[in-house]
Structures are given as C-alpha cells and as structure tokens.
Amino acid sequence: MTIHNDMYDEESQKRKTVMVSGGFDPVHIGHIRMIREAAEYGDVIVVANSDDWLFRKKGFVFMEFDQRAEILASIKGVIKVSGVDDMDGTVCNAIRTHKPDFFANGGDRKKHNTPEQSVCDEIGVKMLWGIGGNDKANSSSVLVERVKASSKVSDR
C-alpha cells in the first residue's frame, strides 16, 4: 500500500488546542487535575503569569517563572508553556497571540470573574468551565501561608 501526504486533509489532522492560565505558584494537585482534564479536549498550551503579576497579586514570588514553566511543561498533554504580557491583570494578549480553540477555566472561575470572556467571544474561542472539578482543589496562596506559619520560630 502506498500512502501519499496529499491523501490527508491537513485541517482534519490538526488537533485542537486548549489554553489554561494561572499563577501556578506553587504548582499543586488542582493545577495538575485542571491541565490533565483540559488535555481531554486537545493539546494544552499553559500560560503562566509573570513574576511581576504574582508580586502585584500576592506580594511575593514563591517559585520563579522558569521553574514553574519547566514543571508545567512536564505534565502529560502540555505542548507549550508560554509567558504573557499581563500588565492589565489578564491573559487576553496570550489568547490573541495563540488563538486556541478552547480557553479552560478551573472550578473557582465563573463568568463574573473571567475578564478573558470578552476576548474569547470576540475571536471565537470556546469557553470551558469547571475543568479539573467544580470546586477549587487547593490554593497556592493557602499552601504558602501554611509553610510560613509552620516555619515561624516558637516562643518556647
């Protein structure tokens, strides 16, 4: 049997892409679940917020971008990890740049707290909700606070 490249419709062979975004600082089980479930819809592009964004939001950076990106890239289903110009507090620029088929949101995101909704509507990106579960499985901020609290010197 002879197979020729022109036997395949290039569009039908292209896998869909799913974008997920977040601070991922530190990466935890909720992030893993969200990314793995997003991979059921297509190849995953992870957009990790900048260190500057993390500092503006939380007042600290627990794990620098390069370390977060390396961990995220190792998760099954992830084809790319990208940074973003997030000075406006959103990943709208990344959505415009990568033009994914889907934008996946975890359980803590709803229409009222997802500013990327309008960009997705504008350029035809489908929104996915409750990816990784409808409840937030963990919180990077809570994990860091636990570490801070447990590392304080006792008065004993």
Secondary structure, 3 states (H helix, E strand, C coil): CCCCHHHCCHHHHCCCEEEEEECCCCCCHHHHHHHHHHCCCCEEEEEECCHHHHHHHHCCCCCCHHHHHHHHHCCCCEEEEECCCCCCCCCHHHHHHHCCCEEECCCCCCHHHCCCHHHHHHHCCEEECCCCCCCCCCCHHHHHHHHHHHCCCCCC
